[in-house]
């Protein structure tokens, strides 16, 4: 690891300080739409609020990342470089793609042209804070909410103070500096700045802007990595701050929003107040969200529609009751069906997800899920076969008990769970089924 290099001076404690910070969104993977780097935007605003000179570089859509990086490094001459890691892989068992190799190339390229310390963070990194840091050969890693930890690290670096005690900070030796990650109130964290998005002039209204009204999920589904990223406690942003952030984007020309909260309808009381406030604000936006099927009622869906919701995703994952229990879902099939019907009745486009192949899955349960999904009259059905195994989940524990994962495997390179008896059968069967059901996709 480099020293706190890049700093030709030492600022005494208590003095004002300002450094040049280059923040890079390394993600170039597009699944359904090009995602904007929400987390990095918020970190950029946090660093800027501390008085630093911040430049944000989004490599999405770039055909020549090295030229863009070289120009930025030569002209800006950053004191600190931050790199956001959104995805580790594409979560596709049939055609797996490991996405950290291009990120490592970006870091190596920056290392060759700059002596600035390199800090990595982001949702993908937060799942693998030790192994990803070693693989990427960065100087520091920040797990979880980066807005506070990154600014604390900047302060420590510029003063040449040891970074000990910064919650969520990791060093290459794999040791966390703080005892525990701090999950700050989301109200204490900055809103994204619409001027930082990488957009083509005049096309702002065509983009779906990611916006987060709450972080954390307490539901502990057996396969899910969200608790490692955001924690299990729901942290809600005050409604007036949400409206402020949306209004700033509307003033900048943005009209479409994607509420990326892992469960937009939890708690339902907060969601109803939010929808009521959006309706009263007359901001005239259109938006989409992700709903947990167990907490959907007629009043909520009606308020969502009135507030501008045009699409909602239902993560029901299975149409088999036994598989829902195996996934630790807190809803039943009647609730899924009712939610799908309510969305349809209120003119909201409904998207469903099936996650096939988990522990206990059989050919019969797969057919049961497909038949159930087909009966819902959804606008779109996304199907995944084989489940990405993440550390710290119940699925990891089961996989290790069944001898599917070697003891030394840290799961950084993608490993998938597929129940016995499905390999060699499920992929061709799904291809045939989907050809007959054009509303479905992988």
Order of alpha helices (4+ residues) and beta strands (2+ residues): beta-alpha-beta-alpha-beta-alpha-beta-alpha-alpha-beta-alpha-beta-beta-beta-alpha-beta-alpha-beta-alpha-beta-alpha-beta-alpha-alpha-beta-alpha-beta-beta-alpha-beta-alpha-beta
